[in-house]
Amino acid sequence: MENNQPVGPRPGAPFRPLSAPRAAIVDRLRDQPEALTLASLVSATGLHENTLREHLTALVRRGLVRRHRAEPAGRGRPAWLYELAGERRAGSEYAGLAAALAAAIARSSDDPAGAATAAGEEWGRELARDRDRTTDSPEGARDEVVRLLDDLGFAPRSSQGQPAEIRLTRCPLLEAAHRHPEVVCGVHLGIVRGVLTELGADPTGSALVPFAEPGACRLVVPPLADHRPEIVVGTS
């Protein structure tokens, strides 16, 4: 009797599409230049810790996510870190350098937040000069800040009816921000203030509230004075 069974392996099982929450987790991990802890993913996704752990376990079993221990730091068992399996994350070297610099500032500075914000302000002014944008109103300066943050990967979302409040729904350095929020978030706030200053808007009153709600930090850019800060030269 002739055997008509094809030679070789059978076709693979059909791909099972991911549920919306699991697809969102994969999307968040793809956006990050470094592996994330469970706590960071809770902040990024807004999911409950137990629900998130269940989804991550399923993604690890499917081979889509890799889990490994963080480097030991102090007492207690190191946290689990999660990242996409089989992908090299763009910017991972930058993320590692930024995390190391944040840790160094946190250890060595008497005022880590102040030092970080000052550095961010210089960076923000440089970014604004490089973009070579001009504006003739405080609202235009705020809009340019939002565009810059979008280009940097923060996925800003303006609040309806409250233009002074901007939700930052992504963070290019989420894990480092969890370890050293006073430094990383200080730099991010400094960038905003530096851009506003370079565009002729008074940055007074601008503020950043890290992890203000599930899935977002809150940036506050209040009504801005429509003039460049006055520079007073002392006389002897």
C-alpha positions as CSV (number, residue, x, y, z in Angstrom):
1,M,0.0,0.0,0.0
2,E,1.4,3.4,-1.1
3,N,2.2,5.8,1.7
4,N,1.2,9.3,0.7
5,Q,2.2,10.9,4.0
6,P,4.5,13.9,3.3
7,V,8.1,13.6,4.3
8,G,9.5,15.9,6.9
9,P,7.9,17.8,9.8
10,R,4.3,18.8,9.9
11,P,3.4,22.5,9.5
12,G,3.6,24.5,12.6
13,A,0.6,25.2,14.7
14,P,-1.2,28.4,13.7
15,F,0.1,31.5,15.5
16,R,-2.1,32.4,18.5
17,P,-2.7,36.1,18.5
18,L,-1.9,38.0,21.7
19,S,-4.6,39.5,23.8
20,A,-4.7,43.3,24.0
21,P,-3.1,43.4,27.4
22,R,-0.2,41.1,26.4
23,A,0.3,42.9,23.1
24,A,0.5,46.2,25.1
25,I,3.2,44.6,27.4
26,V,5.2,43.5,24.4
27,D,4.9,46.9,22.9
28,R,6.1,48.6,26.1
29,L,9.1,46.3,26.4
30,R,10.0,46.9,22.7
31,D,10.0,50.7,23.4
32,Q,12.4,50.4,26.3
33,P,16.2,50.4,25.9
34,E,16.7,48.4,29.0
35,A,15.1,45.4,30.8
36,L,12.4,46.4,33.3
37,T,11.4,45.2,36.7
38,L,7.8,44.2,37.6
39,A,7.4,47.4,39.5
40,S,8.4,49.5,36.4
41,L,6.0,47.6,34.2
42,V,3.2,48.2,36.7
43,S,3.8,51.9,36.4
44,A,4.1,51.7,32.6
45,T,1.0,49.6,31.9
46,G,-1.3,50.5,34.8
47,L,-2.1,46.8,35.3
48,H,-2.3,45.3,38.8
49,E,0.8,43.5,39.9
50,N,-0.8,40.0,40.0
51,T,-2.5,40.5,36.6
52,L,0.8,41.6,35.1
53,R,2.7,38.7,36.6
54,E,0.2,36.3,35.1
55,H,0.6,37.9,31.6
56,L,4.4,37.9,31.9
57,T,4.5,34.3,32.8
58,A,2.4,33.4,29.8
59,L,4.7,35.5,27.5
60,V,7.8,33.9,28.9
61,R,6.3,30.4,28.3
62,R,5.6,31.4,24.7
63,G,9.2,32.5,24.2
64,L,8.3,36.1,23.6
65,V,9.7,37.5,26.8
66,R,12.9,36.7,28.6
67,R,13.2,36.9,32.4
68,H,16.5,37.1,34.3
69,R,17.7,38.3,37.7
70,A,19.1,41.8,38.2
71,E,22.6,42.3,39.5
72,P,22.7,42.0,43.3
73,A,22.5,45.3,45.1
74,G,22.4,45.3,48.9
75,R,20.3,42.8,50.9
76,G,17.5,40.7,49.6
77,R,17.1,38.7,46.5
78,P,17.6,40.7,43.3
79,A,14.5,41.6,41.3
80,W,13.4,39.9,38.1
81,L,14.0,41.8,34.9
82,Y,11.9,41.4,31.8
83,E,12.9,42.1,28.2
84,L,11.9,40.9,24.7
85,A,13.4,37.6,23.7
86,G,15.6,37.5,20.7
87,E,15.8,41.2,20.1
88,R,18.6,43.7,20.8
89,R,17.0,46.8,22.2
90,A,18.1,50.0,20.4
91,G,19.9,52.3,22.8
92,S,20.8,49.7,25.4
93,E,24.3,51.1,25.7
94,Y,22.9,54.6,26.2
95,A,20.5,53.3,28.9
96,G,23.4,51.6,30.7
97,L,25.5,54.7,30.6
98,A,22.6,56.9,31.7
99,A,21.8,54.6,34.6
100,A,25.5,54.6,35.7
101,L,25.7,58.4,35.5
102,A,22.4,58.7,37.5
103,A,23.8,56.4,40.2
104,A,27.1,58.4,40.3
105,I,25.3,61.7,40.7
106,A,23.0,60.3,43.4
107,R,26.0,59.1,45.4
108,S,28.4,62.1,45.0
109,S,26.2,65.2,44.9
110,D,24.8,67.0,48.0
111,D,21.8,68.0,45.9
112,P,21.3,65.3,43.2
113,A,17.9,66.7,42.1
114,G,19.4,70.2,41.7
115,A,22.5,69.0,39.9
116,A,20.4,66.9,37.5
117,T,17.9,69.7,36.8
118,A,20.7,72.1,36.0
119,A,22.4,69.6,33.6
120,G,19.0,69.1,32.0
121,E,18.5,72.8,31.5
122,E,21.7,73.1,29.6
123,W,20.8,70.1,27.5
124,G,17.3,71.5,26.8
125,R,18.7,74.8,25.7
126,E,21.1,73.0,23.3
127,L,18.3,70.9,22.0
128,A,16.2,73.9,21.3
129,R,19.0,75.7,19.5
130,D,19.7,72.6,17.4
131,R,16.0,72.4,16.3
132,D,16.2,76.1,15.3
133,R,12.5,76.7,16.0
134,T,11.0,80.1,16.9
135,T,7.7,81.0,18.5
136,D,6.0,84.3,19.2
137,S,3.7,83.2,22.1
138,P,3.9,81.3,25.4
139,E,1.5,78.7,23.9
140,G,3.8,78.2,21.0
141,A,6.7,77.5,23.4
142,R,4.6,75.0,25.3
143,D,3.6,73.3,22.0
144,E,7.3,73.1,21.0
145,V,8.1,71.4,24.4
146,V,5.4,68.8,23.6
147,R,6.8,68.2,20.1
148,L,10.3,67.8,21.5
149,L,9.2,65.3,24.2
150,D,7.3,63.3,21.6
151,D,10.5,63.1,19.5
152,L,12.5,62.0,22.5
153,G,10.1,59.1,23.1
154,F,7.9,60.3,26.0
155,A,4.6,60.0,24.1
156,P,3.1,63.2,25.7
157,R,-0.7,63.6,25.9
158,S,-2.3,66.9,26.6
159,S,-5.2,66.9,29.1
160,Q,-8.5,68.1,27.6
161,G,-9.5,71.4,29.0
162,Q,-6.2,71.6,31.0
163,P,-3.4,72.7,28.6
164,A,-1.1,73.2,31.5
165,E,-1.0,69.5,32.3
166,I,0.7,67.0,30.0
167,R,0.7,63.3,30.6
168,L,4.0,61.6,29.7
169,T,2.9,58.0,28.9
170,R,6.3,56.6,28.0
171,C,9.8,57.0,29.5
172,P,13.0,56.3,27.5
173,L,14.8,55.5,30.8
174,L,12.0,53.9,32.9
175,E,14.1,51.5,34.9
176,A,16.7,54.1,35.7
177,A,14.0,56.5,36.7
178,H,12.7,54.0,39.2
179,R,16.1,53.5,40.7
180,H,17.1,57.2,40.9
181,P,14.0,59.3,40.2
182,E,15.5,62.5,41.7
183,V,18.2,62.4,39.1
184,V,16.6,61.0,35.9
185,C,13.3,62.9,36.4
186,G,15.4,66.0,37.4
187,V,17.1,65.9,34.0
188,H,13.8,65.5,32.2
189,L,12.3,68.5,34.0
190,G,15.5,70.5,33.3
191,I,15.1,69.7,29.6
192,V,11.6,71.3,29.7
193,R,12.8,74.4,31.5
194,G,15.8,74.8,29.2
195,V,13.7,74.6,26.1
196,L,11.2,77.1,27.5
197,T,14.0,79.5,28.4
198,E,15.6,79.2,25.0
199,L,12.3,80.0,23.3
200,G,11.8,83.1,25.5
201,A,9.2,81.7,27.9
202,D,9.6,81.9,31.7
203,P,9.9,78.4,33.1
204,T,8.9,79.4,36.6
205,G,6.3,77.0,38.0
206,S,7.0,74.1,35.6
207,A,7.0,70.8,37.5
208,L,7.2,67.1,36.9
209,V,5.4,64.6,39.1
210,P,7.0,61.2,38.5
211,F,4.6,58.1,38.4
212,A,1.6,60.4,39.1
213,E,-0.8,57.8,37.9
214,P,-0.8,54.3,36.5
215,G,0.8,54.5,33.1
216,A,2.0,58.1,33.2
217,C,4.0,60.9,34.8
218,R,2.5,64.4,34.9
219,L,4.2,67.4,33.6
220,V,2.9,70.8,34.6
221,V,3.7,73.8,32.3
222,P,1.6,76.7,33.7
223,P,0.7,79.9,31.9
224,L,4.0,81.4,30.7
225,A,5.2,85.0,30.7
226,D,5.7,86.2,27.2
227,H,9.1,87.6,27.6
228,R,12.7,86.5,28.0
229,P,14.1,86.5,31.5
230,E,15.7,89.8,32.2
231,I,19.5,89.7,32.7
232,V,20.8,92.3,35.1
233,V,24.4,93.3,34.9
234,G,25.8,94.6,38.2
235,T,27.8,97.8,38.3
236,S,30.6,98.7,40.6
